[in-house]
C-alpha cells in the first residue's frame, strides 16, 4: 500500500518514520546489488520507491539517479582495489553518457506515467534475456581500437538517455553490453560501469533538479545507506561464480518486472 502523501506535493510521501526506515532499507538493498552486479542500484530503487512509498515514476527516477552518485563512488573504489576498472574506456563511456543523460531528463516530463512503467518493464526483460546470452569470463580484457572507441561513445549515449529517462545509473545496460559486445571480463565490466555512472548520474541529477524531479531527502537517505553495503556486494562478486551471479540477477529482475507490470496495469484501469 502506498504511503500517505502530503497535500501540497503530488507524488511525494509524508515525512514519517516509515518513510525514513523504508528509504534506508531500499538503500541497503540497492548498495548490495550495486556492488554485486555493477549497477547503480536504480533497478532496485525506482520500483521500490514506486511500489512501497507511492512515488510517481518520474520522481522515483530522478531520486534514484541522485542516490546513485555516492553508491557508484564507493563501488568504484571497491573494484579498483582488485584492479577491475578500465579507466580510459570508462571515461569514453561517460563522455557519451553525460550528453545522453541530459536528453533523457528532457524527455522525462514529456512521457506518460503508464508509458514509463511499460518502458521500464521492457527494459528489464531485455536485460534478463541478455544475461543468458553471455558466457562470463574473468580473463577477457577491454582493448581499445578505433571501432571500440566509436562503439563505447555510442553505448554511452544510449546509456545516458536511459539513465535520465528511467532513473538507472546505466550499469544495467553497460555491464551486459561490455561482456556481450566487447568481450570483457565480468568484473572489469562491473567496475568500469560503476565509474562511468558517476558523471552520468551527476549530469542527469542536475537536469532533474531543474525540473523538480528529485526528492532530496529520499535521495540522501537511500544513497548514504547504500554506501554501507556496496563494498560488501563487491566482495561477494569476486567470490561468486559469474554464471551463478547472472542467474541470481535475472531472477531478481523477473520479480521486479512482474511487480511493475501489475502496478502499471492497475494504474491504467484506475
ZILIN-V622412 format. One record per residue. N is the residue number from 1. D_FIRST is the distance of its C-alpha to the first C-alpha in Angstrom with 1 decimal. Layout:
N_D_FIRST ; N_D_FIRST
//
This chain:
1_0.0 ; 2_3.8 ; 3_6.6 ; 4_9.2 ; 5_11.9 ; 6_15.6 ; 7_17.6 ; 8_20.2 ; 9_18.4 ; 10_16.4 ; 11_13.8 ; 12_14.3 ; 13_11.9 ; 14_13.8 ; 15_16.1 ; 16_14.8 ; 17_15.7 ; 18_12.2 ; 19_12.7 ; 20_16.1 ; 21_15.5 ; 22_12.8 ; 23_15.3 ; 24_18.1 ; 25_16.5 ; 26_15.9 ; 27_19.5 ; 28_21.0 ; 29_19.8 ; 30_20.8 ; 31_24.1 ; 32_24.9 ; 33_24.2 ; 34_26.2 ; 35_29.2 ; 36_29.1 ; 37_28.9 ; 38_30.3 ; 39_27.3 ; 40_26.0 ; 41_22.5 ; 42_21.0 ; 43_19.9 ; 44_17.7 ; 45_16.7 ; 46_15.9 ; 47_13.4 ; 48_11.6 ; 49_11.6 ; 50_10.2 ; 51_7.6 ; 52_6.5 ; 53_7.9 ; 54_7.8 ; 55_11.5 ; 56_13.6 ; 57_15.7 ; 58_18.9 ; 59_17.7 ; 60_16.2 ; 61_19.5 ; 62_21.6 ; 63_20.0 ; 64_20.2 ; 65_23.8 ; 66_24.7 ; 67_23.3 ; 68_25.3 ; 69_28.7 ; 70_29.0 ; 71_27.5 ; 72_30.0 ; 73_32.8 ; 74_32.4 ; 75_32.1 ; 76_35.4 ; 77_37.2 ; 78_36.2 ; 79_37.4 ; 80_40.5 ; 81_41.6 ; 82_42.0 ; 83_43.7 ; 84_40.9 ; 85_40.7 ; 86_42.8 ; 87_43.2 ; 88_45.1 ; 89_43.0 ; 90_39.9 ; 91_41.5 ; 92_42.5 ; 93_38.9 ; 94_37.7 ; 95_40.3 ; 96_38.9 ; 97_35.2 ; 98_35.7 ; 99_37.0 ; 100_34.3 ; 101_31.5 ; 102_32.9 ; 103_33.0 ; 104_29.4 ; 105_28.1 ; 106_30.4 ; 107_28.9 ; 108_25.2 ; 109_25.1 ; 110_27.1 ; 111_24.8 ; 112_22.0 ; 113_18.3 ; 114_18.6 ; 115_21.8 ; 116_20.5 ; 117_17.7 ; 118_20.4 ; 119_22.9 ; 120_20.8 ; 121_20.4 ; 122_24.1 ; 123_24.9 ; 124_23.3 ; 125_25.1 ; 126_28.3 ; 127_28.0 ; 128_27.4 ; 129_30.6 ; 130_32.5 ; 131_31.8 ; 132_33.8 ; 133_36.6 ; 134_37.4 ; 135_39.7 ; 136_39.0 ; 137_42.0 ; 138_42.7 ; 139_46.1 ; 140_45.7 ; 141_46.3 ; 142_45.4 ; 143_48.7 ; 144_49.2 ; 145_51.3 ; 146_51.5 ; 147_49.2 ; 148_46.8 ; 149_46.5 ; 150_46.0 ; 151_43.3 ; 152_41.5 ; 153_41.6 ; 154_40.2 ; 155_37.4 ; 156_36.6 ; 157_36.5 ; 158_34.1 ; 159_31.9 ; 160_31.9 ; 161_30.8 ; 162_27.8 ; 163_27.0 ; 164_27.0 ; 165_25.2 ; 166_22.5 ; 167_22.2 ; 168_23.8 ; 169_26.8 ; 170_28.9 ; 171_29.5 ; 172_27.7 ; 173_30.4 ; 174_33.3 ; 175_33.2 ; 176_33.5 ; 177_35.9 ; 178_38.2 ; 179_38.5 ; 180_38.9 ; 181_40.9 ; 182_42.7 ; 183_43.2 ; 184_41.9 ; 185_41.1 ; 186_37.5 ; 187_37.7 ; 188_39.5 ; 189_37.1 ; 190_34.2 ; 191_36.1 ; 192_37.4 ; 193_34.0 ; 194_32.6 ; 195_35.7 ; 196_35.3 ; 197_31.7 ; 198_32.7 ; 199_34.7 ; 200_32.4 ; 201_29.3 ; 202_31.3 ; 203_32.6 ; 204_29.3 ; 205_27.8 ; 206_30.8 ; 207_30.2 ; 208_26.5 ; 209_27.3 ; 210_29.8 ; 211_27.3 ; 212_24.6 ; 213_22.2 ; 214_21.7 ; 215_19.7 ; 216_22.5 ; 217_21.0 ; 218_18.2 ; 219_21.0 ; 220_23.2 ; 221_20.8 ; 222_19.9 ; 223_23.5 ; 224_25.2 ; 225_23.1 ; 226_23.7 ; 227_27.4 ; 228_27.6 ; 229_26.8 ; 230_28.3 ; 231_31.8 ; 232_30.8 ; 233_29.3 ; 234_32.5 ; 235_34.5 ; 236_32.8 ; 237_33.5 ; 238_37.2 ; 239_37.1 ; 240_35.0 ; 241_36.8 ; 242_36.0 ; 243_35.4 ; 244_33.1 ; 245_31.1 ; 246_30.8 ; 247_29.6 ; 248_26.9 ; 249_25.7 ; 250_25.8 ; 251_23.7 ; 252_21.0 ; 253_21.1 ; 254_20.9 ; 255_17.6 ; 256_16.2 ; 257_17.9 ; 258_16.6 ; 259_12.9 ; 260_13.8 ; 261_15.9 ; 262_13.3 ; 263_11.1 ; 264_14.5 ; 265_15.6 ; 266_12.7 ; 267_13.1 ; 268_16.8 ; 269_16.8 ; 270_15.0
//
